[in-house]
């Protein structure tokens, strides 16, 4: 039953998308105030968790908030959470008082895994957690109330990479969800281009984490590159029970002076440790999933786009369509569909960038004019990913097609696969900053014209 529940509730539930209209905030006076945070000296870290549980994964939002309480705030590390939940949606739970709406908590240490004991700072009513302005307001509030030398911001919810879903407000419960922070009550979500607005409004953070599927894409990281020094996320589905909050917070608590890159490595290392346990390995094997998490440097994203542009320009000039066809067929792709809609997992169009570039070079006909230059550019791109872009990467297991995740190196990208329709989305790729700076959309169109090698 556990495996079935996790599979049913995994963060990739496909479905519809939400409208972009937002609701006004209605903050009320704090219900319970934690001890005078403004009067205390600045902490080393403030961890800000935006937990949108107004969806079919409400039970896991409550569980994860209880997991934060296993470590709790200290005089060096403050943990604050804005958590939403609702009534009447799939997997609604009556746990912890069966309240609905959005609340803010100052997370304190507590040993009870079934009850949130942390003091509630405010009952906000029911603002739209799919509105980027609500996320920005939370970050601004947390920075002002709990000043620190370094800030970590986490968005916790469903994720769907760069996509902007078709007909956002329609059938969102039945059809699932896309993008990030899907509020099933309002039907709204935070789009990829809107993610950058959060940081332009609320200011930069030292580390940003997407606790949501598919978000560690070149297209997504590029939108927030100026808002966070370190960006943590997964190329693939994030299985529930999500990330290793207990391990990460314990490491940060033991070394609160850690900088953003060290903290990013802590997040990835603790993730690897959790998913290396026998019970989690069994879960992954039964579900047919590999798993992955990485930390990358936001400051390296511009250089990444430049190297990608150099490489794909030379690849198109070399014109080795046979090599690219094989690379398209063999690259590790991530589970956008399922065994019914994409049995060979080759329609899915999110794939690992490093692996794709490596395969294109491996299969290349080196006798072709321009092949040597394309291969050299590919090797330079992958070396950059390994040594400069990625701080830490954890990739474990195999997917349901038998592909080993040891070839997954830390950042994905849109790689057109076989023709087929898994989900509907708006054709907004050209609006992405990454598309404009890397020219990748031109290469995507080129790849679309290359038939699958099998």
Beta strands, then each sheet from edge to edge (+ up, - down):
strand 1: 43-52
strand 2: 77-85
strand 3: 101-106
strand 4: 119-123
strand 5: 148-156
strand 6: 180-183
strand 7: 188-190
strand 8: 205-211
strand 9: 228-233
strand 10: 291-297
strand 11: 350-352
strand 12: 390-396
strand 13: 412-414
sheet 1: 4+ 3- 2+ 1+ 5+ 8+ 9+ 10- 12+
sheet 2: 6+ 7-
sheet 3: 11+ 13-
end
